[in-house]
């Protein structure tokens, strides 16, 4: 949903989406600590009780914001993959791009701040993001080796790829600006991308 929708009048049925967008904007501006149900209501121009009525608790609203984050991450990774000849590199670069674009959301999604991790939509969207990496590795493996990877090995390589991208992303958003310029993600991920496809 475009950012401006959070301040528009809403139609019956999309109030929850308007509140979610307000929460997304607040997290982007000031992190999870700046978020409150009251401020979401104010920005969405609804009663103070509306966010609690729709989401039940702050934890549930945070979970919805985290789910929105995974869906946006998938979009960004998919776009970067479409722009590169190497889809595996696209996964890593897209992951880092998302983290640098939305650092507060990234920390919410992958950290332990408040979100209800059992929310079905959050479970589904986070698994979809992981499945994108898993399927990218699987496809590359079949193209390079001519056979399906062993399922257990595929999981190990998926976790390795994710760990590397996640570690770099955290360094990129937590260290001083431009401190990582000497070691761009392409240089870090290139040997790893080759290794992930070696039997």
Buried (B, 14 or more C-beta within 10 A) or exposed (E): EEEEBBEEEBEEEBBBBBBBBBBBBBBBEEBBEEBBBEBBBEBBBBEEEBBBEBBEEBBBBBBBBBBBBBBBBBEBBBEBBEEBEBBBBBBBBBBBBBBBBBBBBBBBBBEEBBBBEEBEBBBEBBEBBBEBBBBBBBEBBEEEEEEEBEEEEBBEBBEBBBEBBBEBBBBBBEEEEEEBEEEEBBEBBEEBBEEBBEE
